Amino acid sequence: MDVTLYHNPKCATSRKALALLRERGVALNVIDYVKTPPSREQLVGLLAALGMGPRGLLRRKGTPYDVLGLGDPALSDAELIDAILAHPILMERPVIASPKGAVIGRPVERLLGVI
């Protein structure tokens, strides 16, 4: 199965998600998205799989969200995608993508629905 976990090893929830998937024996690609951010094409595809716009993937806590003014409703999806690409820490975590779909793993048990 082609399963990808967008993971931040500094995040306890993301580490818990990785442990849960490994306990279940899921073969997966683990991407530390802070060190290796998705390309624009990958991010747009991930958003489509998640069924949401970029605002739904934005993380506020511990990120430059407020400094960048990303709460401004006038910002376009393209501008928000640009911000995520420039500052990948803005991406909510963990995110899993598989042939069955994609979800944000909060709570981590949500990941089980797409494996």
Secondary structure, DSSP 8 states (H G I E B T S, - for coil): ---EEEE-TT-HHHHHHHHHHHHTT---EEEETTTS---HHHHHHHHHHHT--GGGGB--TTSSTTTTTTT-TT--HHHHHHHHHH-GGGB-S-EEEETTEEEE-SSGGGGGGG-
